[in-house]
Amino acid sequence: MPIHFFYLIYAALAETVGTTALQTSQQFTRPLQPIVVVIAYAAAFYLLSLTLTVMPVGLVYAI
């Protein structure tokens, strides 16, 4: 299996972690969750950009 599929899977997982931390941050009043949100979304966008170098945008967003 090509590496870009793993990038896409990890990007989806990072986005899930970021969204979950965003919900638990209680409007950014807790100290740890906003840090997790920023790191998880940054990782998701970076991994998504690596995937988009090989796969078309429509297919990536459909997956």
PDB file of N, CA, C and O in Angstrom:
ATOM      1  N   MET A   1       0.846  -1.175   0.000  1.00  0.00           N
ATOM      2  CA  MET A   1       0.000   0.000   0.000  1.00  0.00           C
ATOM      3  C   MET A   1       0.896   1.245   0.000  1.00  0.00           C
ATOM      4  O   MET A   1       1.821   1.342   0.806  1.00  0.00           O
ATOM      5  N   PRO A   2       0.624   2.189  -0.897  1.00  0.00           N
ATOM      6  CA  PRO A   2       1.453   3.404  -0.970  1.00  0.00           C
ATOM      7  C   PRO A   2       1.371   4.243   0.313  1.00  0.00           C
ATOM      8  O   PRO A   2       0.376   4.215   1.037  1.00  0.00           O
ATOM      9  N   ILE A   3       2.429   4.971   0.560  1.00  0.00           N
ATOM     10  CA  ILE A   3       2.549   5.755   1.785  1.00  0.00           C
ATOM     11  C   ILE A   3       1.510   6.862   1.876  1.00  0.00           C
ATOM     12  O   ILE A   3       1.121   7.246   2.979  1.00  0.00           O
ATOM     13  N   HIS A   4       1.051   7.385   0.741  1.00  0.00           N
ATOM     14  CA  HIS A   4       0.100   8.498   0.814  1.00  0.00           C
ATOM     15  C   HIS A   4      -1.249   8.064   1.377  1.00  0.00           C
ATOM     16  O   HIS A   4      -1.996   8.902   1.882  1.00  0.00           O
ATOM     17  N   PHE A   5      -1.577   6.783   1.304  1.00  0.00           N
ATOM     18  CA  PHE A   5      -2.799   6.309   1.954  1.00  0.00           C
ATOM     19  C   PHE A   5      -2.662   6.384   3.473  1.00  0.00           C
ATOM     20  O   PHE A   5      -3.616   6.713   4.177  1.00  0.00           O
ATOM     21  N   PHE A   6      -1.469   6.074   3.963  1.00  0.00           N
ATOM     22  CA  PHE A   6      -1.234   6.193   5.398  1.00  0.00           C
ATOM     23  C   PHE A   6      -1.276   7.659   5.836  1.00  0.00           C
ATOM     24  O   PHE A   6      -1.783   7.973   6.913  1.00  0.00           O
ATOM     25  N   TYR A   7      -0.748   8.546   5.007  1.00  0.00           N
ATOM     26  CA  TYR A   7      -0.842   9.975   5.310  1.00  0.00           C
ATOM     27  C   TYR A   7      -2.296  10.401   5.430  1.00  0.00           C
ATOM     28  O   TYR A   7      -2.650  11.174   6.320  1.00  0.00           O
ATOM     29  N   LEU A   8      -3.133   9.901   4.540  1.00  0.00           N
ATOM     30  CA  LEU A   8      -4.547  10.260   4.563  1.00  0.00           C
ATOM     31  C   LEU A   8      -5.239   9.702   5.799  1.00  0.00           C
ATOM     32  O   LEU A   8      -6.068  10.382   6.404  1.00  0.00           O
ATOM     33  N   ILE A   9      -4.916   8.496   6.172  1.00  0.00           N
ATOM     34  CA  ILE A   9      -5.509   7.893   7.371  1.00  0.00           C
ATOM     35  C   ILE A   9      -5.086   8.666   8.610  1.00  0.00           C
ATOM     36  O   ILE A   9      -5.916   8.961   9.469  1.00  0.00           O
ATOM     37  N   TYR A  10      -3.802   8.997   8.711  1.00  0.00           N
ATOM     38  CA  TYR A  10      -3.317   9.747   9.869  1.00  0.00           C
ATOM     39  C   TYR A  10      -3.887  11.172   9.897  1.00  0.00           C
ATOM     40  O   TYR A  10      -4.124  11.724  10.971  1.00  0.00           O
ATOM     41  N   ALA A  11      -4.104  11.760   8.731  1.00  0.00           N
ATOM     42  CA  ALA A  11      -4.726  13.085   8.682  1.00  0.00           C
ATOM     43  C   ALA A  11      -6.153  13.029   9.214  1.00  0.00           C
ATOM     44  O   ALA A  11      -6.577  13.920   9.951  1.00  0.00           O
ATOM     45  N   ALA A  12      -6.887  12.000   8.850  1.00  0.00           N
ATOM     46  CA  ALA A  12      -8.255  11.848   9.347  1.00  0.00           C
ATOM     47  C   ALA A  12      -8.262  11.618  10.855  1.00  0.00           C
ATOM     48  O   ALA A  12      -9.118  12.149  11.562  1.00  0.00           O
ATOM     49  N   LEU A  13      -7.324  10.839  11.340  1.00  0.00           N
ATOM     50  CA  LEU A  13      -7.232  10.617  12.788  1.00  0.00           C
ATOM     51  C   LEU A  13      -6.851  11.897  13.530  1.00  0.00           C
ATOM     52  O   LEU A  13      -7.398  12.185  14.595  1.00  0.00           O
ATOM     53  N   ALA A  14      -5.925  12.655  12.977  1.00  0.00           N
ATOM     54  CA  ALA A  14      -5.520  13.909  13.611  1.00  0.00           C
ATOM     55  C   ALA A  14      -6.685  14.898  13.641  1.00  0.00           C
ATOM     56  O   ALA A  14      -6.867  15.617  14.624  1.00  0.00           O
ATOM     57  N   GLU A  15      -7.465  14.933  12.574  1.00  0.00           N
ATOM     58  CA  GLU A  15      -8.620  15.828  12.557  1.00  0.00           C
ATOM     59  C   GLU A  15      -9.668  15.397  13.587  1.00  0.00           C
ATOM     60  O   GLU A  15     -10.304  16.242  14.217  1.00  0.00           O
ATOM     61  N   THR A  16      -9.844  14.110  13.754  1.00  0.00           N
ATOM     62  CA  THR A  16     -10.780  13.602  14.757  1.00  0.00           C
ATOM     63  C   THR A  16     -10.320  13.962  16.163  1.00  0.00           C
ATOM     64  O   THR A  16     -11.126  14.366  17.001  1.00  0.00           O
ATOM     65  N   VAL A  17      -9.035  13.816  16.419  1.00  0.00           N
ATOM     66  CA  VAL A  17      -8.487  14.182  17.728  1.00  0.00           C
ATOM     67  C   VAL A  17      -8.649  15.683  17.967  1.00  0.00           C
ATOM     68  O   VAL A  17      -9.025  16.098  19.063  1.00  0.00           O
ATOM     69  N   GLY A  18      -8.369  16.491  16.955  1.00  0.00           N
ATOM     70  CA  GLY A  18      -8.508  17.941  17.096  1.00  0.00           C
ATOM     71  C   GLY A  18      -9.943  18.367  17.344  1.00  0.00           C
ATOM     72  O   GLY A  18     -10.196  19.252  18.161  1.00  0.00           O
ATOM     73  N   THR A  19     -10.877  17.750  16.654  1.00  0.00           N
ATOM     74  CA  THR A  19     -12.288  18.092  16.848  1.00  0.00           C
ATOM     75  C   THR A  19     -12.768  17.673  18.227  1.00  0.00           C
ATOM     76  O   THR A  19     -13.532  18.396  18.867  1.00  0.00           O
ATOM     77  N   THR A  20     -12.328  16.522  18.683  1.00  0.00           N
ATOM     78  CA  THR A  20     -12.698  16.074  20.022  1.00  0.00           C
ATOM     79  C   THR A  20     -12.122  16.997  21.089  1.00  0.00           C
ATOM     80  O   THR A  20     -12.806  17.347  22.051  1.00  0.00           O
ATOM     81  N   ALA A  21     -10.866  17.389  20.917  1.00  0.00           N
ATOM     82  CA  ALA A  21     -10.247  18.313  21.875  1.00  0.00           C
ATOM     83  C   ALA A  21     -10.909  19.685  21.817  1.00  0.00           C
ATOM     84  O   ALA A  21     -10.988  20.380  22.830  1.00  0.00           O
ATOM     85  N   LEU A  22     -11.382  20.075  20.644  1.00  0.00           N
ATOM     86  CA  LEU A  22     -12.071  21.359  20.521  1.00  0.00           C
ATOM     87  C   LEU A  22     -13.367  21.360  21.317  1.00  0.00           C
ATOM     88  O   LEU A  22     -13.721  22.361  21.939  1.00  0.00           O
ATOM     89  N   GLN A  23     -14.069  20.244  21.295  1.00  0.00           N
ATOM     90  CA  GLN A  23     -15.310  20.144  22.056  1.00  0.00           C
ATOM     91  C   GLN A  23     -15.055  20.117  23.564  1.00  0.00           C
ATOM     92  O   GLN A  23     -15.840  20.666  24.336  1.00  0.00           O
ATOM     93  N   THR A  24     -13.967  19.485  23.980  1.00  0.00           N
ATOM     94  CA  THR A  24     -13.683  19.376  25.411  1.00  0.00           C
ATOM     95  C   THR A  24     -12.953  20.598  25.973  1.00  0.00           C
ATOM     96  O   THR A  24     -12.753  20.689  27.184  1.00  0.00           O
ATOM     97  N   SER A  25     -12.556  21.533  25.117  1.00  0.00           N
ATOM     98  CA  SER A  25     -11.811  22.699  25.609  1.00  0.00           C
ATOM     99  C   SER A  25     -12.711  23.706  26.312  1.00  0.00           C
ATOM    100  O   SER A  25     -12.213  24.612  26.981  1.00  0.00           O
ATOM    101  N   GLN A  26     -14.003  23.568  26.176  1.00  0.00           N
ATOM    102  CA  GLN A  26     -14.978  24.473  26.792  1.00  0.00           C
ATOM    103  C   GLN A  26     -14.642  25.927  26.465  1.00  0.00           C
ATOM    104  O   GLN A  26     -14.362  26.735  27.350  1.00  0.00           O
ATOM    105  N   GLN A  27     -14.679  26.233  25.176  1.00  0.00           N
ATOM    106  CA  GLN A  27     -14.415  27.566  24.640  1.00  0.00           C
ATOM    107  C   GLN A  27     -13.027  28.071  25.020  1.00  0.00           C
ATOM    108  O   GLN A  27     -12.853  29.232  25.391  1.00  0.00           O
ATOM    109  N   PHE A  28     -12.062  27.198  24.922  1.00  0.00           N
ATOM    110  CA  PHE A  28     -10.650  27.511  25.170  1.00  0.00           C
ATOM    111  C   PHE A  28     -10.375  28.022  26.585  1.00  0.00           C
ATOM    112  O   PHE A  28      -9.497  28.862  26.785  1.00  0.00           O
ATOM    113  N   THR A  29     -11.122  27.518  27.559  1.00  0.00           N
ATOM    114  CA  THR A  29     -10.873  27.922  28.946  1.00  0.00           C
ATOM    115  C   THR A  29      -9.958  26.940  29.664  1.00  0.00           C
ATOM    116  O   THR A  29      -9.383  27.289  30.695  1.00  0.00           O
ATOM    117  N   ARG A  30      -9.809  25.737  29.158  1.00  0.00           N
ATOM    118  CA  ARG A  30      -8.898  24.766  29.758  1.00  0.00           C
ATOM    119  C   ARG A  30      -7.519  24.925  29.115  1.00  0.00           C
ATOM    120  O   ARG A  30      -7.439  25.270  27.936  1.00  0.00           O
ATOM    121  N   PRO A  31      -6.448  24.686  29.842  1.00  0.00           N
ATOM    122  CA  PRO A  31      -5.119  24.986  29.298  1.00  0.00           C
ATOM    123  C   PRO A  31      -4.583  23.963  28.290  1.00  0.00           C
ATOM    124  O   PRO A  31      -3.893  24.360  27.351  1.00  0.00           O
ATOM    125  N   LEU A  32      -4.866  22.679  28.441  1.00  0.00           N
ATOM    126  CA  LEU A  32      -4.238  21.659  27.604  1.00  0.00           C
ATOM    127  C   LEU A  32      -4.948  21.457  26.266  1.00  0.00           C
ATOM    128  O   LEU A  32      -4.285  21.276  25.245  1.00  0.00           O
ATOM    129  N   GLN A  33      -6.256  21.483  26.251  1.00  0.00           N
ATOM    130  CA  GLN A  33      -6.993  21.154  25.044  1.00  0.00           C
ATOM    131  C   GLN A  33      -6.737  22.091  23.866  1.00  0.00           C
ATOM    132  O   GLN A  33      -6.644  21.603  22.740  1.00  0.00           O
ATOM    133  N   PRO A  34      -6.616  23.409  24.057  1.00  0.00           N
ATOM    134  CA  PRO A  34      -6.305  24.257  22.898  1.00  0.00           C
ATOM    135  C   PRO A  34      -4.958  23.937  22.252  1.00  0.00           C
ATOM    136  O   PRO A  34      -4.807  24.069  21.038  1.00  0.00           O
ATOM    137  N   ILE A  35      -3.996  23.525  23.042  1.00  0.00           N
ATOM    138  CA  ILE A  35      -2.702  23.129  22.493  1.00  0.00           C
ATOM    139  C   ILE A  35      -2.858  21.876  21.642  1.00  0.00           C
ATOM    140  O   ILE A  35      -2.277  21.773  20.561  1.00  0.00           O
ATOM    141  N   VAL A  36      -3.644  20.926  22.135  1.00  0.00           N
ATOM    142  CA  VAL A  36      -3.905  19.698  21.386  1.00  0.00           C
ATOM    143  C   VAL A  36      -4.647  20.021  20.093  1.00  0.00           C
ATOM    144  O   VAL A  36      -4.363  19.422  19.055  1.00  0.00           O
ATOM    145  N   VAL A  37      -5.593  20.959  20.141  1.00  0.00           N
ATOM    146  CA  VAL A  37      -6.357  21.351  18.952  1.00  0.00           C
ATOM    147  C   VAL A  37      -5.421  21.904  17.880  1.00  0.00           C
ATOM    148  O   VAL A  37      -5.494  21.494  16.722  1.00  0.00           O
ATOM    149  N   VAL A  38      -4.559  22.816  18.253  1.00  0.00           N
ATOM    150  CA  VAL A  38      -3.659  23.445  17.289  1.00  0.00           C
ATOM    151  C   VAL A  38      -2.696  22.426  16.691  1.00  0.00           C
ATOM    152  O   VAL A  38      -2.484  22.414  15.478  1.00  0.00           O
ATOM    153  N   ILE A  39      -2.117  21.580  17.521  1.00  0.00           N
ATOM    154  CA  ILE A  39      -1.173  20.582  17.033  1.00  0.00           C
ATOM    155  C   ILE A  39      -1.865  19.555  16.138  1.00  0.00           C
ATOM    156  O   ILE A  39      -1.329  19.175  15.097  1.00  0.00           O
ATOM    157  N   ALA A  40      -3.045  19.109  16.539  1.00  0.00           N
ATOM    158  CA  ALA A  40      -3.753  18.097  15.757  1.00  0.00           C
ATOM    159  C   ALA A  40      -4.194  18.645  14.407  1.00  0.00           C
ATOM    160  O   ALA A  40      -4.059  17.961  13.392  1.00  0.00           O
ATOM    161  N   TYR A  41      -4.720  19.873  14.377  1.00  0.00           N
ATOM    162  CA  TYR A  41      -5.138  20.448  13.097  1.00  0.00           C
ATOM    163  C   TYR A  41      -3.936  20.769  12.200  1.00  0.00           C
ATOM    164  O   TYR A  41      -4.017  20.626  10.980  1.00  0.00           O
ATOM    165  N   ALA A  42      -2.833  21.200  12.798  1.00  0.00           N
ATOM    166  CA  ALA A  42      -1.627  21.450  12.007  1.00  0.00           C
ATOM    167  C   ALA A  42      -1.118  20.150  11.395  1.00  0.00           C
ATOM    168  O   ALA A  42      -0.726  20.120  10.228  1.00  0.00           O
ATOM    169  N   ALA A  43      -1.122  19.090  12.173  1.00  0.00           N
ATOM    170  CA  ALA A  43      -0.698  17.786  11.653  1.00  0.00           C
ATOM    171  C   ALA A  43      -1.646  17.306  10.566  1.00  0.00           C
ATOM    172  O   ALA A  43      -1.204  16.756   9.558  1.00  0.00           O
ATOM    173  N   ALA A  44      -2.945  17.508  10.760  1.00  0.00           N
ATOM    174  CA  ALA A  44      -3.919  17.070   9.760  1.00  0.00           C
ATOM    175  C   ALA A  44      -3.717  17.812   8.443  1.00  0.00           C
ATOM    176  O   ALA A  44      -3.737  17.192   7.380  1.00  0.00           O
ATOM    177  N   PHE A  45      -3.525  19.122   8.496  1.00  0.00           N
ATOM    178  CA  PHE A  45      -3.310  19.886   7.267  1.00  0.00           C
ATOM    179  C   PHE A  45      -1.990  19.522   6.589  1.00  0.00           C
ATOM    180  O   PHE A  45      -1.918  19.451   5.362  1.00  0.00           O
ATOM    181  N   TYR A  46      -0.961  19.293   7.378  1.00  0.00           N
ATOM    182  CA  TYR A  46       0.321  18.912   6.788  1.00  0.00           C
ATOM    183  C   TYR A  46       0.220  17.547   6.101  1.00  0.00           C
ATOM    184  O   TYR A  46       0.675  17.381   4.970  1.00  0.00           O
ATOM    185  N   LEU A  47      -0.373  16.584   6.786  1.00  0.00           N
ATOM    186  CA  LEU A  47      -0.517  15.256   6.194  1.00  0.00           C
ATOM    187  C   LEU A  47      -1.442  15.280   4.982  1.00  0.00           C
ATOM    188  O   LEU A  47      -1.228  14.547   4.017  1.00  0.00           O
ATOM    189  N   LEU A  48      -2.453  16.114   5.036  1.00  0.00           N
ATOM    190  CA  LEU A  48      -3.336  16.254   3.880  1.00  0.00           C
ATOM    191  C   LEU A  48      -2.592  16.859   2.696  1.00  0.00           C
ATOM    192  O   LEU A  48      -2.818  16.464   1.552  1.00  0.00           O
ATOM    193  N   SER A  49      -1.716  17.807   2.964  1.00  0.00           N
ATOM    194  CA  SER A  49      -0.943  18.399   1.873  1.00  0.00           C
ATOM    195  C   SER A  49       0.014  17.384   1.253  1.00  0.00           C
ATOM    196  O   SER A  49       0.257  17.421   0.046  1.00  0.00           O
ATOM    197  N   LEU A  50       0.556  16.485   2.061  1.00  0.00           N
ATOM    198  CA  LEU A  50       1.403  15.423   1.513  1.00  0.00           C
ATOM    199  C   LEU A  50       0.590  14.467   0.647  1.00  0.00           C
ATOM    200  O   LEU A  50       1.077  13.983  -0.375  1.00  0.00           O
ATOM    201  N   THR A  51      -0.625  14.201   1.048  1.00  0.00           N
ATOM    202  CA  THR A  51      -1.492  13.320   0.274  1.00  0.00           C
ATOM    203  C   THR A  51      -1.883  13.966  -1.044  1.00  0.00           C
ATOM    204  O   THR A  51      -1.968  13.290  -2.069  1.00  0.00           O
ATOM    205  N   LEU A  52      -2.120  15.257  -1.023  1.00  0.00           N
ATOM    206  CA  LEU A  52      -2.585  15.952  -2.225  1.00  0.00           C
ATOM    207  C   LEU A  52      -1.510  16.085  -3.302  1.00  0.00           C
ATOM    208  O   LEU A  52      -1.817  16.443  -4.439  1.00  0.00           O
ATOM    209  N   THR A  53      -0.270  15.804  -2.960  1.00  0.00           N
ATOM    210  CA  THR A  53       0.760  15.818  -3.988  1.00  0.00           C
ATOM    211  C   THR A  53       0.630  14.633  -4.936  1.00  0.00           C
ATOM    212  O   THR A  53       1.163  14.662  -6.046  1.00  0.00           O
ATOM    213  N   VAL A  54      -0.078  13.589  -4.504  1.00  0.00           N
ATOM    214  CA  VAL A  54      -0.192  12.367  -5.290  1.00  0.00           C
ATOM    215  C   VAL A  54      -1.628  12.115  -5.749  1.00  0.00           C
ATOM    216  O   VAL A  54      -1.852  11.687  -6.882  1.00  0.00           O
ATOM    217  N   MET A  55      -2.597  12.378  -4.875  1.00  0.00           N
ATOM    218  CA  MET A  55      -3.991  12.051  -5.153  1.00  0.00           C
ATOM    219  C   MET A  55      -4.757  13.318  -5.507  1.00  0.00           C
ATOM    220  O   MET A  55      -4.402  14.399  -5.038  1.00  0.00           O
ATOM    221  N   PRO A  56      -5.809  13.206  -6.331  1.00  0.00           N
ATOM    222  CA  PRO A  56      -6.605  14.391  -6.670  1.00  0.00           C
ATOM    223  C   PRO A  56      -7.462  14.846  -5.481  1.00  0.00           C
ATOM    224  O   PRO A  56      -7.828  14.049  -4.617  1.00  0.00           O
ATOM    225  N   VAL A  57      -7.768  16.135  -5.464  1.00  0.00           N
ATOM    226  CA  VAL A  57      -8.482  16.746  -4.351  1.00  0.00           C
ATOM    227  C   VAL A  57      -9.855  16.105  -4.142  1.00  0.00           C
ATOM    228  O   VAL A  57     -10.233  15.810  -3.009  1.00  0.00           O
ATOM    229  N   GLY A  58     -10.596  15.890  -5.217  1.00  0.00           N
ATOM    230  CA  GLY A  58     -11.936  15.320  -5.102  1.00  0.00           C
ATOM    231  C   GLY A  58     -11.935  13.954  -4.443  1.00  0.00           C
ATOM    232  O   GLY A  58     -12.803  13.656  -3.623  1.00  0.00           O
ATOM    233  N   LEU A  59     -10.977  13.132  -4.792  1.00  0.00           N
ATOM    234  CA  LEU A  59     -10.887  11.805  -4.204  1.00  0.00           C
ATOM    235  C   LEU A  59     -10.505  11.868  -2.737  1.00  0.00           C
ATOM    236  O   LEU A  59     -11.039  11.117  -1.921  1.00  0.00           O
ATOM    237  N   VAL A  60      -9.593  12.752  -2.402  1.00  0.00           N
ATOM    238  CA  VAL A  60      -9.151  12.880  -1.014  1.00  0.00           C
ATOM    239  C   VAL A  60     -10.305  13.331  -0.119  1.00  0.00           C
ATOM    240  O   VAL A  60     -10.512  12.766   0.955  1.00  0.00           O
ATOM    241  N   TYR A  61     -11.053  14.338  -0.553  1.00  0.00           N
ATOM    242  CA  TYR A  61     -12.161  14.818   0.264  1.00  0.00           C
ATOM    243  C   TYR A  61     -13.310  13.817   0.309  1.00  0.00           C
ATOM    244  O   TYR A  61     -14.052  13.774   1.290  1.00  0.00           O
ATOM    245  N   ALA A  62     -13.466  13.022  -0.729  1.00  0.00           N
ATOM    246  CA  ALA A  62     -14.495  11.981  -0.706  1.00  0.00           C
ATOM    247  C   ALA A  62     -14.158  10.894   0.297  1.00  0.00           C
ATOM    248  O   ALA A  62     -15.040  10.347   0.959  1.00  0.00           O
ATOM    249  N   ILE A  63     -12.886  10.588   0.401  1.00  0.00           N
ATOM    250  CA  ILE A  63     -12.460   9.565   1.362  1.00  0.00           C
ATOM    251  C   ILE A  63     -12.548  10.118   2.757  1.00  0.00           C
ATOM    252  O   ILE A  63     -12.233   9.417   3.719  1.00  0.00           O
TER     253      ILE A  63
END
